[in-house]
């Protein structure tokens, strides 16, 4: 039995320009999956990569981290909503539940989640996992579908 499709896929970004191709490739690999949990240390490049994902989806608005509002909504090229979450500042799970994340996650829209480890019980089973790690001369992005 071949389990190679279940193996994490890794991408190396040596420059910001590399992120454009990686974003395009990851969106294609994700297929119809729309919820992305994006893990990484502070400063690893989570927001920067979400900007590239949004650009690939046709978002023309300025993409910024919703650190205080918890969620930002953008419009993709097809006019579909794209949601960007940042749960870094929540104090407990109930605080996250107040915004009704399940409604967003079940909407069929793209959802990009920073600091998903803080809301782990709320993440859907069909969530794409993306880890961003800072290395000496590049960023390593590990995708698990």
C-alpha positions as CSV (number, residue, x, y, z in Angstrom):
1,X,0.0,0.0,0.0
2,X,1.3,3.4,-1.0
3,X,1.0,6.0,1.8
4,X,3.2,8.6,0.0
5,X,0.2,11.0,-0.4
6,X,-0.2,11.0,3.4
7,X,3.4,12.0,3.9
8,X,4.1,15.7,4.7
9,X,5.3,17.7,1.8
10,X,8.1,20.1,2.4
11,X,8.9,23.4,0.6
12,X,11.9,25.6,1.0
13,X,11.7,29.4,0.6
14,X,14.9,31.2,0.2
15,X,13.3,34.5,-0.7
16,X,9.9,36.2,-0.5
17,X,9.5,35.6,-4.3
18,X,9.6,31.8,-3.6
19,X,6.5,32.1,-1.4
20,X,4.4,33.0,-4.5
21,X,5.1,29.6,-6.2
22,X,4.8,27.7,-2.9
23,X,1.4,29.3,-2.1
24,X,0.1,28.4,-5.6
25,X,1.3,24.8,-5.2
26,X,-0.1,24.4,-1.7
27,X,-3.6,25.7,-2.8
28,X,-3.5,23.2,-5.7
29,X,-2.5,20.3,-3.4
30,X,-5.2,21.2,-0.9
31,X,-7.8,20.7,-3.5
32,X,-11.3,21.3,-2.1
33,X,-10.0,21.7,1.5
34,X,-10.5,25.3,2.7
35,X,-9.5,25.5,6.3
36,X,-5.7,25.9,6.9
37,X,-4.1,25.8,10.4
38,X,-0.8,27.6,10.1
39,X,1.7,26.9,12.9
40,X,5.0,28.7,13.5
41,X,6.9,30.6,16.1
42,X,6.5,34.4,16.5
43,X,8.2,35.9,13.4
44,X,8.3,32.7,11.4
45,X,6.3,34.3,8.6
46,X,2.7,33.1,9.1
47,X,1.1,36.4,8.1
48,X,3.5,36.9,5.3
49,X,2.6,33.6,3.8
50,X,-1.1,34.2,4.3
51,X,-0.7,37.4,2.3
52,X,0.7,35.2,-0.6
53,X,-2.2,32.7,-0.3
54,X,-4.7,35.6,-0.4
55,X,-2.9,37.0,-3.4
56,X,-3.2,33.7,-5.2
57,X,-6.9,33.7,-4.4
58,X,-7.3,37.1,-6.0
59,X,-7.6,39.2,-2.9
60,X,-6.7,42.8,-3.8
61,X,-7.2,44.4,-0.3
62,X,-4.4,44.9,2.1
63,X,-4.0,41.7,4.1
64,X,-2.9,42.2,7.7
65,X,-3.0,40.2,10.9
66,X,-6.3,40.4,12.8
67,X,-4.4,40.4,16.1
68,X,-7.0,42.4,18.0
69,X,-10.2,41.7,16.0
70,X,-9.5,37.9,15.8
71,X,-10.8,37.7,12.3
72,X,-10.5,39.7,9.1
73,X,-12.6,39.2,6.0
74,X,-11.3,39.8,2.5
75,X,-12.9,39.2,-0.9
76,X,-11.2,36.8,-3.4
77,X,-11.2,37.2,-7.1
78,X,-14.4,35.2,-7.3
79,X,-16.0,37.6,-4.7
80,X,-16.0,34.7,-2.2
81,X,-15.0,35.6,1.3
82,X,-11.6,34.7,2.6
83,X,-11.2,34.7,6.4
84,X,-7.9,35.3,8.3
85,X,-7.8,34.4,12.0
86,X,-5.2,35.2,14.6
87,X,-5.9,33.7,18.0
88,X,-2.6,34.8,19.6
89,X,-4.3,37.1,22.1
90,X,-7.1,34.9,23.3
91,X,-7.1,34.1,27.0
92,X,-9.3,31.0,26.8
93,X,-11.2,28.8,24.4
94,X,-14.5,30.5,25.3
95,X,-13.2,33.8,24.0
96,X,-12.6,32.2,20.6
97,X,-16.0,30.5,20.7
98,X,-17.7,33.9,21.0
99,X,-17.0,34.7,17.4
100,X,-18.5,31.4,16.2
101,X,-15.5,29.9,14.4
102,X,-17.4,26.8,13.4
103,X,-19.7,28.9,11.2
104,X,-16.6,30.3,9.4
105,X,-15.0,26.8,9.1
106,X,-18.1,25.2,7.7
107,X,-18.9,28.1,5.3
108,X,-16.9,26.7,2.4
109,X,-14.8,29.8,2.3
110,X,-11.0,29.8,2.7
111,X,-10.0,30.1,6.4
112,X,-6.4,30.8,7.3
113,X,-5.7,30.4,11.0
114,X,-2.7,31.7,12.9
115,X,-2.0,30.2,16.3
116,X,-4.4,27.3,15.8
117,X,-2.9,25.4,18.7
118,X,-4.8,27.8,21.0
119,X,-8.2,26.6,19.6
120,X,-7.3,22.9,18.9
121,X,-10.6,21.5,20.1
122,X,-12.5,23.7,17.6
123,X,-10.5,22.8,14.5
124,X,-12.3,20.7,12.0
125,X,-11.1,17.2,11.1
126,X,-10.6,18.3,7.4
127,X,-8.1,21.0,8.4
128,X,-4.9,21.4,6.3
129,X,-1.9,21.7,8.6
130,X,1.0,24.0,7.6
131,X,4.1,24.4,9.7
132,X,6.5,27.3,9.0
133,X,10.0,27.0,10.5
134,X,12.7,29.5,10.3
135,X,16.1,28.1,9.3
136,X,19.5,29.7,8.9
137,X,19.1,30.6,5.2
138,X,15.5,29.8,4.4
139,X,12.0,29.1,5.7
140,X,10.8,25.5,5.7
141,X,7.1,25.0,5.1
142,X,5.7,21.5,5.9
143,X,2.3,20.7,4.5
144,X,0.1,17.8,5.9
145,X,-3.2,17.2,4.2
